[in-house]
Amino acid sequence: MDSNVPATPASAWTDAYFRSLLDWQAACGASVLRAQQVQWGMLAAWQQSAKAIQQELLDQWTSRFGGGVPLDG
């Protein structure tokens, strides 16, 4: 082989291919993580509403069967 012939075109193409593949993978990974964060946020909001409903039901039960006003107010 001639040492004057640079081997960069093939390696540059391979590097660019892998770099674009890794960029695509990072973009997809970031999108999946963002979607999962939204899902966790929706779950947290749903749990807050379920907590409020449970507290209201407990207060009603306490008022009716517990003999008076609930302790928290």
All heavy atoms as TSV, in Angstrom:
chain	resi	resn	atom	element	x	y	z
A	1	MET	N	N	0.819	-1.182	0.000
A	1	MET	CA	C	0.000	0.000	0.000
A	1	MET	C	C	0.865	1.248	0.000
A	1	MET	O	O	1.911	1.286	0.599
A	1	MET	CB	C	-0.874	0.036	1.244
A	1	MET	CG	C	-2.022	-0.866	1.248
A	1	MET	SD	S	-3.264	0.053	2.146
A	1	MET	CE	C	-4.656	-0.803	1.715
A	2	ASP	N	N	0.316	2.238	-0.615
A	2	ASP	CA	C	1.010	3.510	-0.684
A	2	ASP	C	C	0.680	4.300	0.580
A	2	ASP	O	O	-0.481	4.506	0.918
A	2	ASP	CB	C	0.574	4.266	-1.932
A	2	ASP	CG	C	1.428	5.495	-2.163
A	2	ASP	OD1	O	2.406	5.683	-1.418
A	2	ASP	OD2	O	1.095	6.265	-3.073
A	3	SER	N	N	1.659	4.756	1.284
A	3	SER	CA	C	1.431	5.481	2.535
A	3	SER	C	C	0.937	6.902	2.298
A	3	SER	O	O	0.500	7.561	3.225
A	3	SER	CB	C	2.715	5.509	3.370
A	3	SER	OG	O	3.716	6.206	2.653
A	4	ASN	N	N	0.995	7.380	1.061
A	4	ASN	CA	C	0.524	8.726	0.744
A	4	ASN	C	C	-0.993	8.793	0.551
A	4	ASN	O	O	-1.556	9.875	0.503
A	4	ASN	CB	C	1.218	9.253	-0.515
A	4	ASN	CG	C	2.696	9.465	-0.273
A	4	ASN	OD1	O	3.106	9.698	0.853
A	4	ASN	ND2	N	3.481	9.373	-1.327
A	5	VAL	N	N	-1.641	7.655	0.418
A	5	VAL	CA	C	-3.089	7.640	0.199
A	5	VAL	C	C	-3.776	7.696	1.562
A	5	VAL	O	O	-3.592	6.800	2.398
A	5	VAL	CB	C	-3.518	6.365	-0.557
A	5	VAL	CG1	C	-5.041	6.316	-0.700
A	5	VAL	CG2	C	-2.834	6.302	-1.899
A	6	PRO	N	N	-4.536	8.743	1.841
A	6	PRO	CA	C	-5.188	8.832	3.148
A	6	PRO	C	C	-6.368	7.855	3.229
A	6	PRO	O	O	-7.079	7.640	2.270
A	6	PRO	CB	C	-5.670	10.273	3.229
A	6	PRO	CG	C	-5.803	10.698	1.802
A	6	PRO	CD	C	-4.780	9.918	1.024
A	7	ALA	N	N	-6.554	7.298	4.394
A	7	ALA	CA	C	-7.642	6.349	4.621
A	7	ALA	C	C	-8.824	7.036	5.296
A	7	ALA	O	O	-9.695	6.378	5.824
A	7	ALA	CB	C	-7.144	5.201	5.485
A	8	THR	N	N	-8.849	8.346	5.267
A	8	THR	CA	C	-9.903	9.076	5.976
A	8	THR	C	C	-11.285	9.026	5.326
A	8	THR	O	O	-12.259	9.103	6.047
A	8	THR	CB	C	-9.496	10.543	6.182
A	8	THR	OG1	O	-9.223	11.114	4.908
A	8	THR	CG2	C	-8.298	10.640	7.075
A	9	PRO	N	N	-11.438	8.916	3.998
A	9	PRO	CA	C	-12.805	8.937	3.470
A	9	PRO	C	C	-13.679	7.815	4.035
A	9	PRO	O	O	-14.805	8.061	4.439
A	9	PRO	CB	C	-12.621	8.799	1.964
A	9	PRO	CG	C	-11.276	9.346	1.696
A	9	PRO	CD	C	-10.467	8.981	2.909
A	10	ALA	N	N	-13.189	6.606	4.086
A	10	ALA	CA	C	-13.995	5.497	4.612
A	10	ALA	C	C	-14.204	5.648	6.110
A	10	ALA	O	O	-15.310	5.454	6.619
A	10	ALA	CB	C	-13.325	4.170	4.301
A	11	SER	N	N	-13.172	6.002	6.830
A	11	SER	CA	C	-13.324	6.139	8.280
A	11	SER	C	C	-14.167	7.366	8.626
A	11	SER	O	O	-14.918	7.344	9.599
A	11	SER	CB	C	-11.961	6.216	8.967
A	11	SER	OG	O	-11.277	7.394	8.588
A	12	ALA	N	N	-14.069	8.420	7.821
A	12	ALA	CA	C	-14.896	9.602	8.068
A	12	ALA	C	C	-16.358	9.269	7.837
A	12	ALA	O	O	-17.238	9.697	8.592
A	12	ALA	CB	C	-14.461	10.762	7.176
A	13	TRP	N	N	-16.646	8.480	6.793
A	13	TRP	CA	C	-18.024	8.084	6.528
A	13	TRP	C	C	-18.538	7.211	7.658
A	13	TRP	O	O	-19.666	7.390	8.127
A	13	TRP	CB	C	-18.095	7.316	5.206
A	13	TRP	CG	C	-19.491	6.940	4.848
A	13	TRP	CD1	C	-20.395	7.712	4.217
A	13	TRP	CD2	C	-20.143	5.709	5.142
A	13	TRP	NE1	N	-21.585	7.041	4.079
A	13	TRP	CE2	C	-21.450	5.809	4.647
A	13	TRP	CE3	C	-19.759	4.524	5.771
A	13	TRP	CZ2	C	-22.373	4.771	4.760
A	13	TRP	CZ3	C	-20.677	3.496	5.888
A	13	TRP	CH2	C	-21.963	3.626	5.382
A	14	THR	N	N	-17.715	6.285	8.130
A	14	THR	CA	C	-18.120	5.409	9.236
A	14	THR	C	C	-18.334	6.218	10.507
A	14	THR	O	O	-19.327	6.001	11.216
A	14	THR	CB	C	-17.040	4.338	9.476
A	14	THR	OG1	O	-16.821	3.626	8.261
A	14	THR	CG2	C	-17.477	3.362	10.545
A	15	ASP	N	N	-17.448	7.159	10.786
A	15	ASP	CA	C	-17.611	8.003	11.975
A	15	ASP	C	C	-18.878	8.835	11.886
A	15	ASP	O	O	-19.623	8.964	12.857
A	15	ASP	CB	C	-16.400	8.929	12.152
A	15	ASP	CG	C	-15.151	8.166	12.560
A	15	ASP	OD1	O	-15.272	7.000	12.988
A	15	ASP	OD2	O	-14.058	8.747	12.435
A	16	ALA	N	N	-19.144	9.399	10.719
A	16	ALA	CA	C	-20.347	10.213	10.550
A	16	ALA	C	C	-21.596	9.349	10.680
A	16	ALA	O	O	-22.597	9.777	11.260
A	16	ALA	CB	C	-20.323	10.906	9.187
A	17	TYR	N	N	-21.549	8.131	10.144
A	17	TYR	CA	C	-22.688	7.219	10.249
A	17	TYR	C	C	-22.968	6.889	11.711
A	17	TYR	O	O	-24.115	6.981	12.164
A	17	TYR	CB	C	-22.406	5.943	9.451
A	17	TYR	CG	C	-23.449	4.883	9.646
A	17	TYR	CD1	C	-24.694	4.992	9.037
A	17	TYR	CD2	C	-23.195	3.779	10.453
A	17	TYR	CE1	C	-25.655	4.026	9.216
A	17	TYR	CE2	C	-24.158	2.806	10.642
A	17	TYR	CZ	C	-25.384	2.928	10.019
A	17	TYR	OH	O	-26.332	1.973	10.209
A	18	PHE	N	N	-21.951	6.503	12.442
A	18	PHE	CA	C	-22.151	6.157	13.853
A	18	PHE	C	C	-22.555	7.367	14.686
A	18	PHE	O	O	-23.358	7.259	15.599
A	18	PHE	CB	C	-20.903	5.489	14.437
A	18	PHE	CG	C	-20.762	4.060	14.015
A	18	PHE	CD1	C	-19.636	3.629	13.349
A	18	PHE	CD2	C	-21.767	3.148	14.271
A	18	PHE	CE1	C	-19.504	2.320	12.951
A	18	PHE	CE2	C	-21.645	1.825	13.881
A	18	PHE	CZ	C	-20.516	1.405	13.215
A	19	ARG	N	N	-22.022	8.532	14.355
A	19	ARG	CA	C	-22.383	9.740	15.080
A	19	ARG	C	C	-23.868	10.074	14.856
A	19	ARG	O	O	-24.593	10.391	15.788
A	19	ARG	CB	C	-21.504	10.911	14.643
A	19	ARG	CG	C	-21.687	12.140	15.518
A	19	ARG	CD	C	-20.685	13.243	15.193
A	19	ARG	NE	N	-19.318	12.762	15.347
A	19	ARG	CZ	C	-18.418	12.758	14.352
A	19	ARG	NH1	N	-18.712	13.206	13.166
A	19	ARG	NH2	N	-17.195	12.312	14.574
A	20	SER	N	N	-24.323	9.954	13.609
A	20	SER	CA	C	-25.736	10.223	13.339
A	20	SER	C	C	-26.620	9.161	13.973
A	20	SER	O	O	-27.707	9.462	14.475
A	20	SER	CB	C	-25.992	10.297	11.836
A	20	SER	OG	O	-25.805	9.022	11.239
A	21	LEU	N	N	-26.163	7.927	14.002
A	21	LEU	CA	C	-26.918	6.857	14.656
A	21	LEU	C	C	-27.021	7.107	16.157
A	21	LEU	O	O	-28.106	6.964	16.747
A	21	LEU	CB	C	-26.248	5.509	14.387
A	21	LEU	CG	C	-26.963	4.268	14.913
A	21	LEU	CD1	C	-28.286	4.097	14.191
A	21	LEU	CD2	C	-26.095	3.045	14.726
A	22	LEU	N	N	-25.946	7.531	16.775
A	22	LEU	CA	C	-25.960	7.825	18.209
A	22	LEU	C	C	-26.806	9.061	18.513
A	22	LEU	O	O	-27.501	9.105	19.529
A	22	LEU	CB	C	-24.536	8.005	18.730
A	22	LEU	CG	C	-23.688	6.729	18.764
A	22	LEU	CD1	C	-22.260	7.061	19.185
A	22	LEU	CD2	C	-24.284	5.691	19.681
A	23	ASP	N	N	-26.768	10.055	17.624
A	23	ASP	CA	C	-27.620	11.238	17.810
A	23	ASP	C	C	-29.095	10.863	17.735
A	23	ASP	O	O	-29.915	11.327	18.516
A	23	ASP	CB	C	-27.303	12.306	16.762
A	23	ASP	CG	C	-25.965	12.977	16.991
A	23	ASP	OD1	O	-25.431	12.856	18.118
A	23	ASP	OD2	O	-25.457	13.612	16.044
A	24	TRP	N	N	-29.432	9.997	16.774
A	24	TRP	CA	C	-30.814	9.531	16.633
A	24	TRP	C	C	-31.240	8.751	17.871
A	24	TRP	O	O	-32.332	8.930	18.390
A	24	TRP	CB	C	-30.925	8.667	15.381
A	24	TRP	CG	C	-32.293	8.127	15.157
A	24	TRP	CD1	C	-33.345	8.783	14.596
A	24	TRP	CD2	C	-32.776	6.833	15.511
A	24	TRP	NE1	N	-34.447	7.967	14.562
A	24	TRP	CE2	C	-34.126	6.767	15.120
A	24	TRP	CE3	C	-32.192	5.717	16.109
A	24	TRP	CZ2	C	-34.905	5.638	15.318
A	24	TRP	CZ3	C	-32.968	4.592	16.308
A	24	TRP	CH2	C	-34.306	4.561	15.913
A	25	GLN	N	N	-30.354	7.893	18.366
A	25	GLN	CA	C	-30.656	7.107	19.560
A	25	GLN	C	C	-30.828	8.019	20.776
A	25	GLN	O	O	-31.731	7.812	21.592
A	25	GLN	CB	C	-29.541	6.100	19.807
A	25	GLN	CG	C	-29.803	5.158	20.958
A	25	GLN	CD	C	-28.675	4.161	21.146
A	25	GLN	OE1	O	-27.598	4.294	20.568
A	25	GLN	NE2	N	-28.923	3.162	21.959
A	26	ALA	N	N	-30.008	9.028	20.912
A	26	ALA	CA	C	-30.128	9.963	22.032
A	26	ALA	C	C	-31.428	10.754	21.940
A	26	ALA	O	O	-32.093	10.988	22.961
A	26	ALA	CB	C	-28.930	10.911	22.047
A	27	ALA	N	N	-31.827	11.143	20.737
A	27	ALA	CA	C	-33.084	11.875	20.571
A	27	ALA	C	C	-34.278	10.995	20.943
A	27	ALA	O	O	-35.209	11.454	21.616
A	27	ALA	CB	C	-33.212	12.372	19.133
A	28	CYS	N	N	-34.249	9.753	20.503
A	28	CYS	CA	C	-35.342	8.833	20.856
A	28	CYS	C	C	-35.367	8.573	22.357
A	28	CYS	O	O	-36.439	8.532	22.971
A	28	CYS	CB	C	-35.193	7.515	20.099
A	28	CYS	SG	S	-35.582	7.649	18.361
A	29	GLY	N	N	-34.207	8.397	22.957
A	29	GLY	CA	C	-34.140	8.172	24.402
A	29	GLY	C	C	-34.662	9.367	25.180
A	29	GLY	O	O	-35.399	9.208	26.160
A	30	ALA	N	N	-34.310	10.560	24.747
A	30	ALA	CA	C	-34.799	11.768	25.423
A	30	ALA	C	C	-36.311	11.885	25.283
A	30	ALA	O	O	-37.007	12.275	26.233
A	30	ALA	CB	C	-34.108	13.001	24.852
A	31	SER	N	N	-36.833	11.526	24.121
A	31	SER	CA	C	-38.277	11.582	23.897
A	31	SER	C	C	-39.006	10.588	24.796
A	31	SER	O	O	-40.048	10.906	25.378
A	31	SER	CB	C	-38.574	11.300	22.432
A	31	SER	OG	O	-39.958	11.235	22.217
A	32	VAL	N	N	-38.463	9.394	24.924
A	32	VAL	CA	C	-39.082	8.381	25.794
A	32	VAL	C	C	-39.038	8.838	27.243
A	32	VAL	O	O	-40.025	8.696	27.984
A	32	VAL	CB	C	-38.372	7.021	25.606
A	32	VAL	CG1	C	-38.764	6.045	26.692
A	32	VAL	CG2	C	-38.685	6.450	24.243
A	33	LEU	N	N	-37.931	9.399	27.682
A	33	LEU	CA	C	-37.835	9.877	29.060
A	33	LEU	C	C	-38.807	11.023	29.325
A	33	LEU	O	O	-39.431	11.097	30.388
A	33	LEU	CB	C	-36.408	10.311	29.372
A	33	LEU	CG	C	-35.398	9.172	29.545
A	33	LEU	CD1	C	-33.999	9.739	29.754
A	33	LEU	CD2	C	-35.783	8.283	30.704
A	34	ARG	N	N	-38.966	11.917	28.353
A	34	ARG	CA	C	-39.907	13.015	28.494
A	34	ARG	C	C	-41.347	12.490	28.602
A	34	ARG	O	O	-42.129	12.967	29.427
A	34	ARG	CB	C	-39.770	13.969	27.311
A	34	ARG	CG	C	-40.148	15.379	27.637
A	34	ARG	CD	C	-39.815	16.358	26.510
A	34	ARG	NE	N	-38.445	16.229	26.023
A	34	ARG	CZ	C	-38.117	15.965	24.761
A	34	ARG	NH1	N	-39.027	15.816	23.842
A	34	ARG	NH2	N	-36.846	15.870	24.404
A	35	ALA	N	N	-41.669	11.500	27.783
A	35	ALA	CA	C	-43.012	10.905	27.840
A	35	ALA	C	C	-43.245	10.225	29.183
A	35	ALA	O	O	-44.335	10.310	29.753
A	35	ALA	CB	C	-43.185	9.902	26.700
A	36	GLN	N	N	-42.223	9.565	29.710
A	36	GLN	CA	C	-42.374	8.907	30.998
A	36	GLN	C	C	-42.531	9.932	32.127
A	36	GLN	O	O	-43.285	9.711	33.066
A	36	GLN	CB	C	-41.188	7.999	31.271
A	36	GLN	CG	C	-41.407	7.086	32.451
A	36	GLN	CD	C	-40.310	6.060	32.593
A	36	GLN	OE1	O	-39.209	6.250	32.106
A	36	GLN	NE2	N	-40.627	4.982	33.270
A	37	GLN	N	N	-41.849	11.061	32.028
A	37	GLN	CA	C	-42.022	12.115	33.024
A	37	GLN	C	C	-43.452	12.641	33.020
A	37	GLN	O	O	-44.027	12.907	34.073
A	37	GLN	CB	C	-41.054	13.266	32.763
A	37	GLN	CG	C	-39.638	12.974	33.153
A	37	GLN	CD	C	-38.703	14.122	32.808
A	37	GLN	OE1	O	-38.997	14.940	31.943
A	37	GLN	NE2	N	-37.574	14.172	33.490
A	38	VAL	N	N	-44.028	12.776	31.831
A	38	VAL	CA	C	-45.421	13.224	31.730
A	38	VAL	C	C	-46.341	12.192	32.368
A	38	VAL	O	O	-47.277	12.534	33.093
A	38	VAL	CB	C	-45.802	13.489	30.259
A	38	VAL	CG1	C	-47.291	13.700	30.104
A	38	VAL	CG2	C	-45.041	14.687	29.729
A	39	GLN	N	N	-46.070	10.912	32.127
A	39	GLN	CA	C	-46.887	9.850	32.715
A	39	GLN	C	C	-46.794	9.872	34.238
A	39	GLN	O	O	-47.801	9.713	34.930
A	39	GLN	CB	C	-46.449	8.489	32.188
A	39	GLN	CG	C	-46.819	8.250	30.755
A	39	GLN	CD	C	-46.270	6.937	30.227
A	39	GLN	OE1	O	-45.328	6.373	30.777
A	39	GLN	NE2	N	-46.863	6.453	29.151
A	40	TRP	N	N	-45.606	10.056	34.775
A	40	TRP	CA	C	-45.447	10.126	36.228
A	40	TRP	C	C	-46.176	11.345	36.793
A	40	TRP	O	O	-46.756	11.295	37.874
A	40	TRP	CB	C	-43.963	10.177	36.620
A	40	TRP	CG	C	-43.308	8.826	36.615
A	40	TRP	CD1	C	-42.369	8.392	35.733
A	40	TRP	CD2	C	-43.540	7.747	37.515
A	40	TRP	NE1	N	-42.015	7.099	36.031
A	40	TRP	CE2	C	-42.708	6.685	37.124
A	40	TRP	CE3	C	-44.375	7.573	38.615
A	40	TRP	CZ2	C	-42.688	5.467	37.788
A	40	TRP	CZ3	C	-44.347	6.345	39.283
A	40	TRP	CH2	C	-43.514	5.318	38.873
A	41	GLY	N	N	-46.155	12.448	36.068
A	41	GLY	CA	C	-46.877	13.644	36.505
A	41	GLY	C	C	-48.378	13.410	36.541
A	41	GLY	O	O	-49.065	13.841	37.477
A	42	MET	N	N	-48.902	12.712	35.521
A	42	MET	CA	C	-50.328	12.396	35.515
A	42	MET	C	C	-50.689	11.457	36.657
A	42	MET	O	O	-51.732	11.613	37.298
A	42	MET	CB	C	-50.730	11.785	34.170
A	42	MET	CG	C	-50.724	12.776	33.032
A	42	MET	SD	S	-51.410	12.145	31.493
A	42	MET	CE	C	-50.355	10.768	31.131
A	43	LEU	N	N	-49.827	10.496	36.930
A	43	LEU	CA	C	-50.074	9.572	38.042
A	43	LEU	C	C	-50.075	10.317	39.371
A	43	LEU	O	O	-50.930	10.072	40.225
A	43	LEU	CB	C	-49.018	8.467	38.063
A	43	LEU	CG	C	-49.133	7.456	39.196
A	43	LEU	CD1	C	-50.433	6.669	39.080
A	43	LEU	CD2	C	-47.938	6.526	39.204
A	44	ALA	N	N	-49.150	11.248	39.546
A	44	ALA	CA	C	-49.102	12.026	40.788
A	44	ALA	C	C	-50.353	12.877	40.949
A	44	ALA	O	O	-50.916	12.968	42.049
A	44	ALA	CB	C	-47.852	12.903	40.804
A	45	ALA	N	N	-50.818	13.482	39.862
A	45	ALA	CA	C	-52.045	14.285	39.935
A	45	ALA	C	C	-53.245	13.411	40.256
A	45	ALA	O	O	-54.112	13.798	41.056
A	45	ALA	CB	C	-52.259	15.017	38.612
A	46	TRP	N	N	-53.311	12.236	39.668
A	46	TRP	CA	C	-54.413	11.318	39.935
A	46	TRP	C	C	-54.395	10.877	41.402
A	46	TRP	O	O	-55.430	10.776	42.048
A	46	TRP	CB	C	-54.316	10.102	39.008
A	46	TRP	CG	C	-55.368	9.089	39.256
A	46	TRP	CD1	C	-56.659	9.139	38.838
A	46	TRP	CD2	C	-55.228	7.879	39.997
A	46	TRP	NE1	N	-57.326	8.025	39.261
A	46	TRP	CE2	C	-56.477	7.229	39.979
A	46	TRP	CE3	C	-54.165	7.276	40.665
A	46	TRP	CZ2	C	-56.688	6.019	40.607
A	46	TRP	CZ3	C	-54.386	6.065	41.293
A	46	TRP	CH2	C	-55.627	5.457	41.261
A	47	GLN	N	N	-53.207	10.623	41.937
A	47	GLN	CA	C	-53.104	10.214	43.336
A	47	GLN	C	C	-53.528	11.339	44.270
A	47	GLN	O	O	-54.123	11.083	45.317
A	47	GLN	CB	C	-51.684	9.765	43.657
A	47	GLN	CG	C	-51.357	8.415	43.082
A	47	GLN	CD	C	-49.937	7.993	43.386
A	47	GLN	OE1	O	-49.073	8.821	43.670
A	47	GLN	NE2	N	-49.681	6.702	43.316
A	48	GLN	N	N	-53.231	12.581	43.920
A	48	GLN	CA	C	-53.655	13.702	44.751
A	48	GLN	C	C	-55.179	13.803	44.790
A	48	GLN	O	O	-55.756	14.056	45.850
A	48	GLN	CB	C	-53.053	15.011	44.232
A	48	GLN	CG	C	-51.571	15.136	44.459
A	48	GLN	CD	C	-51.199	15.157	45.927
A	48	GLN	OE1	O	-51.932	15.690	46.752
A	48	GLN	NE2	N	-50.078	14.557	46.249
A	49	SER	N	N	-55.825	13.603	43.648
A	49	SER	CA	C	-57.288	13.660	43.640
A	49	SER	C	C	-57.873	12.474	44.392
A	49	SER	O	O	-58.875	12.627	45.104
A	49	SER	CB	C	-57.816	13.718	42.214
A	49	SER	OG	O	-57.515	12.526	41.523
A	50	ALA	N	N	-57.269	11.292	44.273
A	50	ALA	CA	C	-57.746	10.128	45.024
A	50	ALA	C	C	-57.573	10.345	46.527
A	50	ALA	O	O	-58.430	9.947	47.324
A	50	ALA	CB	C	-56.999	8.872	44.576
A	51	LYS	N	N	-56.494	11.000	46.908
A	51	LYS	CA	C	-56.259	11.308	48.322
A	51	LYS	C	C	-57.342	12.254	48.850
A	51	LYS	O	O	-57.857	12.064	49.962
A	51	LYS	CB	C	-54.883	11.937	48.482
A	51	LYS	CG	C	-54.566	12.379	49.883
A	51	LYS	CD	C	-53.241	13.113	49.930
A	51	LYS	CE	C	-53.045	13.737	51.287
A	51	LYS	NZ	N	-51.876	14.608	51.301
A	52	ALA	N	N	-57.686	13.271	48.070
A	52	ALA	CA	C	-58.716	14.219	48.489
A	52	ALA	C	C	-60.083	13.540	48.620
A	52	ALA	O	O	-60.823	13.796	49.579
A	52	ALA	CB	C	-58.798	15.379	47.496
A	53	ILE	N	N	-60.404	12.653	47.678
A	53	ILE	CA	C	-61.675	11.923	47.756
A	53	ILE	C	C	-61.702	11.020	48.987
A	53	ILE	O	O	-62.699	10.957	49.713
A	53	ILE	CB	C	-61.896	11.106	46.467
A	53	ILE	CG1	C	-62.147	12.050	45.300
A	53	ILE	CG2	C	-63.051	10.127	46.622
A	53	ILE	CD1	C	-62.120	11.367	43.942
A	54	GLN	N	N	-60.604	10.322	49.240
A	54	GLN	CA	C	-60.534	9.443	50.410
A	54	GLN	C	C	-60.681	10.246	51.700
A	54	GLN	O	O	-61.381	9.829	52.631
A	54	GLN	CB	C	-59.219	8.681	50.411
A	54	GLN	CG	C	-59.082	7.729	51.584
A	54	GLN	CD	C	-57.736	7.016	51.591
A	54	GLN	OE1	O	-56.845	7.348	50.823
A	54	GLN	NE2	N	-57.609	6.050	52.472
A	55	GLN	N	N	-60.048	11.391	51.770
A	55	GLN	CA	C	-60.157	12.226	52.967
A	55	GLN	C	C	-61.589	12.713	53.165
A	55	GLN	O	O	-62.102	12.733	54.289
A	55	GLN	CB	C	-59.201	13.422	52.865
A	55	GLN	CG	C	-59.155	14.268	54.114
A	55	GLN	CD	C	-58.584	13.501	55.303
A	55	GLN	OE1	O	-57.586	12.804	55.176
A	55	GLN	NE2	N	-59.219	13.628	56.452
A	56	GLU	N	N	-62.244	13.090	52.083
A	56	GLU	CA	C	-63.631	13.543	52.178
A	56	GLU	C	C	-64.539	12.415	52.663
A	56	GLU	O	O	-65.400	12.632	53.530
A	56	GLU	CB	C	-64.098	14.066	50.826
A	56	GLU	CG	C	-65.521	14.570	50.810
A	56	GLU	CD	C	-65.743	15.774	51.709
A	56	GLU	OE1	O	-64.795	16.555	51.937
A	56	GLU	OE2	O	-66.882	15.931	52.190
A	57	LEU	N	N	-64.351	11.222	52.124
A	57	LEU	CA	C	-65.163	10.089	52.564
A	57	LEU	C	C	-64.907	9.754	54.032
A	57	LEU	O	O	-65.837	9.439	54.784
A	57	LEU	CB	C	-64.896	8.870	51.679
A	57	LEU	CG	C	-65.394	8.980	50.241
A	57	LEU	CD1	C	-64.945	7.765	49.436
A	57	LEU	CD2	C	-66.900	9.130	50.211
A	58	LEU	N	N	-63.658	9.835	54.459
A	58	LEU	CA	C	-63.331	9.573	55.861
A	58	LEU	C	C	-63.961	10.629	56.767
A	58	LEU	O	O	-64.509	10.305	57.834
A	58	LEU	CB	C	-61.818	9.552	56.064
A	58	LEU	CG	C	-61.327	9.289	57.489
A	58	LEU	CD1	C	-61.727	7.894	57.942
A	58	LEU	CD2	C	-59.830	9.470	57.561
A	59	ASP	N	N	-63.937	11.882	56.340
A	59	ASP	CA	C	-64.567	12.952	57.124
A	59	ASP	C	C	-66.071	12.750	57.238
A	59	ASP	O	O	-66.659	12.939	58.306
A	59	ASP	CB	C	-64.269	14.320	56.502
A	59	ASP	CG	C	-62.821	14.735	56.652
A	59	ASP	OD1	O	-62.091	14.112	57.462
A	59	ASP	OD2	O	-62.411	15.685	55.958
A	60	GLN	N	N	-66.702	12.339	56.137
A	60	GLN	CA	C	-68.141	12.087	56.180
A	60	GLN	C	C	-68.464	10.917	57.099
A	60	GLN	O	O	-69.424	10.960	57.869
A	60	GLN	CB	C	-68.672	11.819	54.768
A	60	GLN	CG	C	-68.729	13.038	53.900
A	60	GLN	CD	C	-69.249	12.717	52.508
A	60	GLN	OE1	O	-69.682	11.601	52.234
A	60	GLN	NE2	N	-69.189	13.716	51.630
A	61	TRP	N	N	-67.673	9.860	57.027
A	61	TRP	CA	C	-67.896	8.700	57.884
A	61	TRP	C	C	-67.715	9.083	59.347
A	61	TRP	O	O	-68.497	8.690	60.214
A	61	TRP	CB	C	-66.938	7.575	57.509
A	61	TRP	CG	C	-67.202	6.315	58.253
A	61	TRP	CD1	C	-68.032	5.306	57.898
A	61	TRP	CD2	C	-66.636	5.943	59.521
A	61	TRP	NE1	N	-68.015	4.323	58.851
A	61	TRP	CE2	C	-67.171	4.695	59.869
A	61	TRP	CE3	C	-65.734	6.553	60.396
A	61	TRP	CZ2	C	-66.836	4.036	61.043
A	61	TRP	CZ3	C	-65.403	5.893	61.564
A	61	TRP	CH2	C	-65.945	4.656	61.886
A	62	THR	N	N	-66.667	9.861	59.623
A	62	THR	CA	C	-66.400	10.279	60.998
A	62	THR	C	C	-67.537	11.150	61.518
A	62	THR	O	O	-67.955	11.007	62.672
A	62	THR	CB	C	-65.071	11.062	61.077
A	62	THR	OG1	O	-64.027	10.247	60.563
A	62	THR	CG2	C	-64.741	11.450	62.495
A	63	SER	N	N	-68.037	12.033	60.689
A	63	SER	CA	C	-69.142	12.904	61.120
A	63	SER	C	C	-70.399	12.092	61.401
A	63	SER	O	O	-71.135	12.387	62.349
A	63	SER	CB	C	-69.445	13.935	60.042
A	63	SER	OG	O	-68.353	14.803	59.889
A	64	ARG	N	N	-70.649	11.077	60.611
A	64	ARG	CA	C	-71.886	10.323	60.779
A	64	ARG	C	C	-71.785	9.266	61.875
A	64	ARG	O	O	-72.662	9.148	62.720
A	64	ARG	CB	C	-72.264	9.670	59.459
A	64	ARG	CG	C	-73.519	8.864	59.584
A	64	ARG	CD	C	-74.044	8.433	58.255
A	64	ARG	NE	N	-75.277	7.681	58.496
A	64	ARG	CZ	C	-76.279	7.649	57.689
A	64	ARG	NH1	N	-76.207	8.330	56.564
A	64	ARG	NH2	N	-77.334	6.955	57.967
A	65	PHE	N	N	-70.717	8.474	61.847
A	65	PHE	CA	C	-70.616	7.334	62.759
A	65	PHE	C	C	-69.637	7.556	63.902
A	65	PHE	O	O	-69.641	6.796	64.865
A	65	PHE	CB	C	-70.203	6.080	61.987
A	65	PHE	CG	C	-71.177	5.682	60.921
A	65	PHE	CD1	C	-70.846	5.828	59.582
A	65	PHE	CD2	C	-72.425	5.185	61.252
A	65	PHE	CE1	C	-71.748	5.457	58.593
A	65	PHE	CE2	C	-73.325	4.815	60.270
A	65	PHE	CZ	C	-72.985	4.950	58.937
A	66	GLY	N	N	-68.791	8.564	63.789
A	66	GLY	CA	C	-67.795	8.788	64.816
A	66	GLY	C	C	-68.234	9.721	65.918
A	66	GLY	O	O	-67.512	9.950	66.864
A	67	GLY	N	N	-69.385	10.287	65.770
A	67	GLY	CA	C	-69.908	11.075	66.837
A	67	GLY	C	C	-69.608	12.560	66.752
A	67	GLY	O	O	-69.690	13.266	67.750
A	68	GLY	N	N	-69.251	13.061	65.611
A	68	GLY	CA	C	-69.038	14.503	65.557
A	68	GLY	C	C	-68.166	14.963	64.433
A	68	GLY	O	O	-68.038	14.320	63.414
A	69	VAL	N	N	-67.539	16.091	64.698
A	69	VAL	CA	C	-66.721	16.751	63.698
A	69	VAL	C	C	-65.370	16.033	63.600
A	69	VAL	O	O	-64.814	15.630	64.617
A	69	VAL	CB	C	-66.513	18.229	64.092
A	69	VAL	CG1	C	-65.632	18.949	63.098
A	69	VAL	CG2	C	-67.845	18.925	64.241
A	70	PRO	N	N	-64.828	15.879	62.397
A	70	PRO	CA	C	-63.499	15.264	62.258
A	70	PRO	C	C	-62.441	16.065	63.018
A	70	PRO	O	O	-62.585	17.274	63.231
A	70	PRO	CB	C	-63.229	15.306	60.763
A	70	PRO	CG	C	-64.544	15.506	60.119
A	70	PRO	CD	C	-65.416	16.187	61.116
A	71	LEU	N	N	-61.385	15.405	63.415
A	71	LEU	CA	C	-60.359	16.039	64.230
A	71	LEU	C	C	-59.625	17.153	63.506
A	71	LEU	O	O	-59.142	18.094	64.140
A	71	LEU	CB	C	-59.351	14.987	64.699
A	71	LEU	CG	C	-59.918	13.937	65.661
A	71	LEU	CD1	C	-58.864	12.901	65.967
A	71	LEU	CD2	C	-60.426	14.581	66.932
A	72	ASP	N	N	-59.528	17.071	62.178
A	72	ASP	CA	C	-58.759	18.080	61.466
A	72	ASP	C	C	-59.575	19.316	61.114
A	72	ASP	O	O	-59.080	20.213	60.459
A	72	ASP	CB	C	-58.136	17.497	60.205
A	72	ASP	CG	C	-59.168	17.040	59.198
A	72	ASP	OD1	O	-60.358	17.015	59.532
A	72	ASP	OD2	O	-58.761	16.688	58.071
A	73	GLY	N	N	-60.804	19.375	61.531
A	73	GLY	CA	C	-61.420	20.630	61.280
A	73	GLY	C	C	-62.842	20.663	60.966
A	73	GLY	O	O	-63.453	21.638	60.817
